[in-house]
């Protein structure tokens, strides 16, 4: 009887220590939380609870019904083109090939580095068309909002340093909403042109690294 009791006590103490170790890991493990320096970056801002959290600008705009699904899809489309044209990465590279892709591969063979660069060039051409339609200021706002993922507070401080933080933040969010609305309209107007399959001059691609 005493042996069983001591065995239970020993095992209970082990379980208690392991649970304590787990809880301490959750609270103190630096990998699970951003550092103080990271939270001071411009893509963080103070939440309603008073803590600095990662800015979720697009989700916040959608939650407040400032933008709709059309603007959200347009933002994702622009961001995918920008990342692929500048960094050579795209989530679609890991998707299963479509029937059209399989048919083209069977007809012309697999792609190589040259077709990859042509695809990047076409993505950058679409970015340049957006910049021509929205203007350089609209392009820069898209880059800061979607690529750099700055918070509205940081955008307000950058564009309107003479205003109070609250007014600058509100004005920045309104401007970004207007730019996204224009972006969605641009893609809506551009669909028939893309369906025509108009060719692109490779010499006009320019530098992938330009703003």
C-alpha positions as a LaTeX table, in Angstrom:
\begin{tabular}{lrrr}
\hline
Residue & $x$ (\AA) & $y$ (\AA) & $z$ (\AA) \\
\hline
Unk1 & 0.00 & 0.00 & 0.00 \\
Unk2 & 2.76 & 2.39 & 0.95 \\
Unk3 & 4.65 & 1.40 & $-2.18$ \\
Unk4 & 1.67 & 2.29 & $-4.38$ \\
Unk5 & 1.18 & 5.59 & $-2.56$ \\
Unk6 & 4.85 & 6.60 & $-2.99$ \\
Unk7 & 4.68 & 5.55 & $-6.66$ \\
Unk8 & 1.64 & 7.78 & $-7.22$ \\
Unk9 & 3.25 & 10.69 & $-5.41$ \\
Unk10 & 6.43 & 10.40 & $-7.48$ \\
Unk11 & 4.54 & 10.25 & $-10.77$ \\
Unk12 & 2.25 & 13.09 & $-9.76$ \\
Unk13 & 5.27 & 15.26 & $-8.97$ \\
Unk14 & 6.77 & 14.42 & $-12.38$ \\
Unk15 & 3.54 & 15.36 & $-14.16$ \\
Unk16 & 3.32 & 18.57 & $-12.14$ \\
Unk17 & 6.89 & 19.52 & $-13.05$ \\
Unk18 & 6.34 & 18.78 & $-16.75$ \\
Unk19 & 3.14 & 20.88 & $-16.81$ \\
Unk20 & 4.96 & 23.70 & $-15.05$ \\
Unk21 & 7.78 & 23.48 & $-17.58$ \\
Unk22 & 5.28 & 23.66 & $-20.46$ \\
Unk23 & 3.53 & 26.70 & $-19.03$ \\
Unk24 & 6.87 & 28.42 & $-18.46$ \\
Unk25 & 7.86 & 27.70 & $-22.05$ \\
Unk26 & 4.65 & 29.25 & $-23.36$ \\
Unk27 & 5.15 & 32.38 & $-21.29$ \\
Unk28 & 8.88 & 32.94 & $-21.62$ \\
Unk29 & 9.97 & 31.35 & $-24.90$ \\
Unk30 & 11.30 & 34.29 & $-27.01$ \\
Unk31 & 10.63 & 32.41 & $-30.27$ \\
Unk32 & 6.88 & 32.64 & $-29.70$ \\
Unk33 & 6.86 & 36.42 & $-29.24$ \\
Unk34 & 8.34 & 39.34 & $-31.17$ \\
Unk35 & 11.11 & 41.31 & $-29.50$ \\
Unk36 & 10.61 & 44.85 & $-28.23$ \\
Unk37 & 12.63 & 46.16 & $-31.15$ \\
Unk38 & 10.44 & 44.25 & $-33.61$ \\
Unk39 & 7.26 & 45.68 & $-32.10$ \\
Unk40 & 8.60 & 49.20 & $-32.68$ \\
Unk41 & 8.80 & 48.64 & $-36.45$ \\
Unk42 & 6.38 & 50.62 & $-38.67$ \\
Unk43 & 4.36 & 47.51 & $-39.57$ \\
Unk44 & 3.22 & 47.29 & $-35.92$ \\
Unk45 & 0.73 & 49.60 & $-34.27$ \\
Unk46 & $-1.06$ & 50.00 & $-30.98$ \\
Unk47 & $-4.28$ & 48.01 & $-30.71$ \\
Unk48 & $-7.38$ & 48.83 & $-28.67$ \\
Unk49 & $-5.91$ & 46.86 & $-25.75$ \\
Unk50 & $-2.91$ & 49.18 & $-25.72$ \\
Unk51 & $-0.42$ & 46.56 & $-26.94$ \\
Unk52 & 1.58 & 46.92 & $-30.14$ \\
Unk53 & 0.50 & 44.20 & $-32.57$ \\
Unk54 & 1.21 & 43.34 & $-36.21$ \\
Unk55 & $-0.83$ & 45.61 & $-38.43$ \\
Unk56 & $-3.60$ & 43.89 & $-40.38$ \\
Unk57 & $-4.60$ & 46.78 & $-42.58$ \\
Unk58 & $-6.54$ & 44.95 & $-45.30$ \\
Unk59 & $-8.44$ & 42.76 & $-42.84$ \\
Unk60 & $-9.25$ & 45.82 & $-40.74$ \\
Unk61 & $-10.57$ & 47.68 & $-43.79$ \\
Unk62 & $-12.70$ & 44.70 & $-44.78$ \\
Unk63 & $-14.02$ & 44.28 & $-41.23$ \\
Unk64 & $-15.02$ & 47.95 & $-41.11$ \\
Unk65 & $-16.65$ & 47.52 & $-44.56$ \\
Unk66 & $-14.37$ & 50.19 & $-46.06$ \\
Unk67 & $-13.46$ & 47.78 & $-48.87$ \\
Unk68 & $-15.25$ & 44.79 & $-50.38$ \\
Unk69 & $-14.12$ & 41.42 & $-51.69$ \\
Unk70 & $-13.40$ & 42.97 & $-55.12$ \\
Unk71 & $-10.79$ & 45.33 & $-53.67$ \\
Unk72 & $-9.32$ & 42.52 & $-51.58$ \\
Unk73 & $-8.94$ & 40.25 & $-54.63$ \\
Unk74 & $-7.41$ & 43.10 & $-56.62$ \\
Unk75 & $-4.87$ & 43.70 & $-53.85$ \\
Unk76 & $-3.92$ & 40.01 & $-53.77$ \\
Unk77 & $-3.58$ & 39.94 & $-57.56$ \\
Unk78 & $-1.34$ & 43.03 & $-57.61$ \\
Unk79 & 0.81 & 41.70 & $-54.77$ \\
Unk80 & 1.26 & 38.32 & $-56.49$ \\
Unk81 & 2.43 & 40.07 & $-59.68$ \\
Unk82 & 4.78 & 42.37 & $-57.77$ \\
Unk83 & 6.43 & 39.59 & $-55.75$ \\
Unk84 & 6.81 & 37.31 & $-58.78$ \\
Unk85 & 8.23 & 40.04 & $-61.02$ \\
Unk86 & 10.74 & 41.31 & $-58.43$ \\
Unk87 & 11.60 & 38.18 & $-56.42$ \\
Unk88 & 10.75 & 35.36 & $-58.84$ \\
Unk89 & 8.43 & 33.67 & $-56.33$ \\
Unk90 & 4.77 & 32.77 & $-56.71$ \\
Unk91 & 2.44 & 30.45 & $-54.83$ \\
Unk92 & 1.08 & 29.25 & $-58.17$ \\
Unk93 & 4.43 & 27.52 & $-58.79$ \\
Unk94 & 3.44 & 24.90 & $-56.23$ \\
Unk95 & $-0.13$ & 24.39 & $-57.45$ \\
Unk96 & $-0.99$ & 21.28 & $-59.52$ \\
Unk97 & $-0.70$ & 22.11 & $-63.26$ \\
Unk98 & $-3.95$ & 22.90 & $-65.03$ \\
Unk99 & $-5.19$ & 21.08 & $-68.12$ \\
Unk100 & $-4.10$ & 24.06 & $-70.25$ \\
Unk101 & $-0.58$ & 23.96 & $-68.76$ \\
Unk102 & $-0.31$ & 20.22 & $-69.35$ \\
Unk103 & $-1.45$ & 20.65 & $-72.96$ \\
Unk104 & 1.12 & 23.42 & $-73.58$ \\
Unk105 & 3.87 & 21.35 & $-71.97$ \\
Unk106 & 2.99 & 18.38 & $-74.16$ \\
Unk107 & 3.00 & 20.58 & $-77.26$ \\
Unk108 & 6.09 & 22.74 & $-76.62$ \\
Unk109 & 7.98 & 20.87 & $-73.90$ \\
Unk110 & 8.77 & 22.03 & $-70.34$ \\
Unk111 & 9.77 & 25.61 & $-69.70$ \\
Unk112 & 13.31 & 26.81 & $-69.02$ \\
Unk113 & 15.00 & 29.87 & $-67.54$ \\
Unk114 & 14.07 & 31.93 & $-70.60$ \\
Unk115 & 10.33 & 31.22 & $-70.38$ \\
Unk116 & 10.57 & 31.88 & $-66.63$ \\
Unk117 & 12.07 & 35.33 & $-67.25$ \\
Unk118 & 9.42 & 36.03 & $-69.89$ \\
Unk119 & 6.73 & 35.18 & $-67.32$ \\
Unk120 & 8.38 & 37.55 & $-64.82$ \\
Unk121 & 8.50 & 40.23 & $-67.50$ \\
Unk122 & 4.80 & 39.89 & $-68.21$ \\
Unk123 & 4.06 & 40.26 & $-64.51$ \\
Unk124 & 6.14 & 43.43 & $-64.37$ \\
Unk125 & 4.35 & 44.72 & $-67.48$ \\
Unk126 & 1.04 & 44.38 & $-65.61$ \\
Unk127 & 2.55 & 46.27 & $-62.65$ \\
Unk128 & 3.67 & 49.06 & $-65.00$ \\
Unk129 & 0.17 & 49.26 & $-66.51$ \\
Unk130 & $-1.29$ & 49.71 & $-63.04$ \\
Unk131 & 1.28 & 52.40 & $-62.26$ \\
Unk132 & 0.42 & 54.21 & $-65.50$ \\
Unk133 & $-3.30$ & 54.05 & $-64.69$ \\
Unk134 & $-3.10$ & 54.99 & $-60.98$ \\
Unk135 & $-0.08$ & 57.28 & $-61.12$ \\
Unk136 & 3.17 & 57.11 & $-59.17$ \\
Unk137 & 1.51 & 58.21 & $-55.91$ \\
Unk138 & $-1.03$ & 55.39 & $-56.15$ \\
Unk139 & 1.71 & 52.90 & $-56.97$ \\
Unk140 & 3.77 & 53.99 & $-53.95$ \\
Unk141 & 0.75 & 53.69 & $-51.67$ \\
Unk142 & 0.11 & 50.16 & $-52.93$ \\
Unk143 & 3.74 & 49.23 & $-52.30$ \\
Unk144 & 3.79 & 50.66 & $-48.78$ \\
Unk145 & 0.43 & 49.09 & $-47.93$ \\
Unk146 & 0.80 & 45.63 & $-49.51$ \\
Unk147 & 4.54 & 44.95 & $-49.87$ \\
Unk148 & 5.97 & 46.80 & $-46.85$ \\
Unk149 & 2.72 & 46.18 & $-44.91$ \\
Unk150 & 2.95 & 49.46 & $-43.01$ \\
Unk151 & 0.28 & 50.30 & $-40.48$ \\
Unk152 & $-2.11$ & 53.19 & $-41.08$ \\
Unk153 & $-0.41$ & 55.05 & $-38.23$ \\
Unk154 & 2.96 & 54.79 & $-39.99$ \\
Unk155 & 1.42 & 55.73 & $-43.35$ \\
Unk156 & $-0.23$ & 58.77 & $-41.76$ \\
Unk157 & 3.05 & 59.89 & $-40.19$ \\
Unk158 & 4.82 & 59.47 & $-43.54$ \\
Unk159 & 2.26 & 61.33 & $-45.67$ \\
Unk160 & 0.87 & 63.89 & $-43.20$ \\
Unk161 & 3.52 & 64.73 & $-40.60$ \\
Unk162 & 1.85 & 68.09 & $-39.91$ \\
Unk163 & $-1.44$ & 66.52 & $-38.75$ \\
Unk164 & $-2.25$ & 64.84 & $-35.45$ \\
Unk165 & $-1.70$ & 61.08 & $-35.35$ \\
Unk166 & $-5.43$ & 60.25 & $-35.32$ \\
Unk167 & $-6.31$ & 62.56 & $-38.24$ \\
Unk168 & $-3.28$ & 61.43 & $-40.26$ \\
Unk169 & $-4.20$ & 57.79 & $-39.68$ \\
Unk170 & $-7.80$ & 58.29 & $-40.81$ \\
Unk171 & $-6.74$ & 60.21 & $-43.91$ \\
Unk172 & $-4.20$ & 57.52 & $-44.84$ \\
Unk173 & $-6.82$ & 54.76 & $-44.52$ \\
Unk174 & $-9.26$ & 56.71 & $-46.74$ \\
Unk175 & $-6.58$ & 57.25 & $-49.38$ \\
Unk176 & $-5.61$ & 53.59 & $-49.38$ \\
Unk177 & $-9.26$ & 52.59 & $-49.75$ \\
Unk178 & $-9.60$ & 54.88 & $-52.78$ \\
Unk179 & $-6.44$ & 53.45 & $-54.36$ \\
Unk180 & $-7.71$ & 49.90 & $-53.87$ \\
Unk181 & $-11.06$ & 50.85 & $-55.40$ \\
Unk182 & $-9.26$ & 52.30 & $-58.43$ \\
Unk183 & $-7.13$ & 49.14 & $-58.64$ \\
Unk184 & $-10.22$ & 46.92 & $-58.70$ \\
Unk185 & $-11.77$ & 49.10 & $-61.43$ \\
Unk186 & $-8.54$ & 48.94 & $-63.44$ \\
Unk187 & $-8.48$ & 45.14 & $-63.36$ \\
Unk188 & $-12.16$ & 45.05 & $-64.26$ \\
Unk189 & $-11.56$ & 47.26 & $-67.31$ \\
Unk190 & $-8.40$ & 45.34 & $-68.22$ \\
Unk191 & $-9.96$ & 41.86 & $-68.45$ \\
Unk192 & $-11.09$ & 42.09 & $-72.13$ \\
Unk193 & $-7.61$ & 43.28 & $-73.19$ \\
Unk194 & $-5.92$ & 40.33 & $-71.47$ \\
Unk195 & $-8.32$ & 37.87 & $-73.14$ \\
Unk196 & $-7.25$ & 39.10 & $-76.57$ \\
Unk197 & $-3.76$ & 37.72 & $-75.90$ \\
Unk198 & $-1.92$ & 40.84 & $-76.98$ \\
Unk199 & 1.83 & 40.22 & $-77.32$ \\
Unk200 & 4.43 & 41.92 & $-75.14$ \\
Unk201 & 7.75 & 43.33 & $-76.32$ \\
Unk202 & 10.50 & 41.81 & $-74.16$ \\
Unk203 & 12.71 & 44.88 & $-74.68$ \\
Unk204 & 10.13 & 47.07 & $-72.92$ \\
Unk205 & 10.20 & 45.11 & $-69.67$ \\
Unk206 & 12.75 & 47.42 & $-68.04$ \\
Unk207 & 14.44 & 46.76 & $-64.73$ \\
Unk208 & 12.57 & 44.43 & $-62.40$ \\
Unk209 & 13.94 & 46.29 & $-59.42$ \\
Unk210 & 12.56 & 49.73 & $-60.22$ \\
Unk211 & 9.81 & 51.17 & $-58.04$ \\
\hline
\end{tabular}
